[in-house]
Amino acid sequence: MKNKQIVLSKEFKSQVIRAILALLIFILVYLLLLFATIAITAACIAGGLALIALKPAIFTILLGIGLASLGVLTLIFLVKFMFTSNKTDLSHMVEILEHQQPELFKMIREIVNEVGTHFPKKVYITAEVNATVFYDSSFWSMFFPIRKNLQIGLGLINVVTREELKAILSHEFGHFSQRSMKVGSYVYHVNQIIYNVLFDNASYDRMIERWASLSSYFSIFVALANTINQGIKWILRKLYLVVNKSYLALSREMEFHADAVAASITGYKPLQESLLRLSMADQAYQGVLNFYQQRIHENVTCSNLFTNQHTLLQVMAEENKIPFNNGIPQISLEIQQRFNTSKLVIEDQWASHPSVEQRIDRLKQSSTLVEVTNDVPANTLLKDLSKYQQRLTKIVFGSVSYDGEPRFLEEELFLTLFKEENAANSFPDLYKGYYDQKNITRFDLDKVNDADLSVTAFTLYSEEALATLFSYQALIRDQETLSEMMMGNLQVKSFDYDGLRYQANEVLPLISSLQNQQEQLSEKIKKHDITVYAFFKKQEELKSGNQLLRQYYEQLFLLGEELEIKFNQINTLLQKLQFISVDTPFDVIRSNFKEIKEDEAQIRSELQELKGDELIASEIHVELAGLIDKYIQEQREYFVNNVYLEDNLNLFYGAINAYSYLLNRKYFLQKKSLLTYQAGLVN
């Protein structure tokens, strides 16, 4: 074995020390609780036996047993974690053996030898865009060595090179290659212990309920045991915050450490390239799943999820002008960061993984750049690739229920339908995505001056215009985050903004400053919208001399005002319905449902009107039409005989969601009509 020892960073050592201190605090507090509970248990058992011996009778025997059970139940509550285990669900996995995939196993053996760790117990493939090392854990895992299993997703293999896959797997084995990483394992298990005591109590609750049901005497002591357990929970909840925070901080450093292990084997370039690509690869994977989910009512299913994923990846790369090399998109850090212009930097103490940008930055600082010569797709490692792809596709779609015999789409038809759907949900290429997350600002059409003759359609949607829009959107997100900090929902001691360090008590003046910047950018964007209108209005005059563009703008502005009112009404209704999710007196529930009758009547009327709206007629597919018809046909009760009628409530919420969806789609289609007409004036 060639054990490559990686120099531990100061940050890693610091987090290890903090994690060890958190462990020692937990052990001390837990032992105190355990000894106190054992003493209580012994006293309760002794007291119960003494009570029975003092005056043997039915009621004293029951009281004695109940008193003894008080201590036993409390002790069981505190030590039950020792008898639980976390077993991994293997139903979505397919185990592969060395004689089936010799090249892949050869790569794994090379990594194991170079990293200096043990060969996995078993190797599985799944459909996901992911790779991980896992094992069935329990309390005793801290004391006895357990061989790990390796899970590799075909959705990942589908989008990386051999060298990148080697880097990713080296990262996974890197978690277990150094002795210092054992601390992370201990902290993880302690975290699981506290979680089990605090939250994993379903079987324990059933046990004490059955015990309490045996006798009214027992129920008294069960209530006392629950009171003691609540006190234990209060103490452990405080510990959980300390231990969990130390675990997450150490976990982030462990990720950096595992990255360093991988980079020591392949250089940092393969890991960097794969990290930048995985988000897009997962987006393509989820895009395929969403595509077929929308067609369940058409009895359309997938024969090979992964060829579809690769097809979508190509489409996405073409749309975003991302180069393709050997069938794999080459995404740079600049491309990934293009839409993120936030200047706010917060060390997220509750994140288990550092961001991709942080990982790449650390890799560049601490690793060596090695020239990558092997850019062969990782798919070529696998024998009978198509067979495994189809098998995992069947597993993914195995839980879907179809009304009839499902039919498969050929790859060419899948691509055609996807592009049609994509075109139906996007705006002309002229706009370069400018309007994807932005609506046109309302302005007075009568006060627009003549067009600036130096403006062209392409300068209107330049990188500068896009950068202004992205900066405006980032300002809004940053203010929302800072507001969460100010209200105490996001607890941090300090943060960076635009390269300057701020303390938590300096949030308010910063928000005020950002609001001024937002107003300035908002005014700039509004002026840009007016310039756009003036330009295309001039093009229309030169081309045809009619006034259609003005009508499009008037219709969009009017619809925007109407929908603003309607969405406020929907939000108000949802706020009124919040009583359903909390304990509410029966008479208040009945009164609340009476109050929303008028809101319901309006939604029912609006849905009926939307069904006849020609603009969105094509958006109402069979299932949606059926839901709307079922809802508007009759009024329903939602609370009868002091019980919620779940089916009726689900239909009600479904109708609200359908109403919101159709309003959004109506605005989108109206906006698209305007933008399509506009683009046609310069094509």
Summary of the structure (lengths in Angstrom):
residues: 683
radius of gyration: 31.1
end to end distance: 65.0
largest distance: 108.6
contacts: 1969
relative contact order: 0.07
helix: 69%
strand: 6%
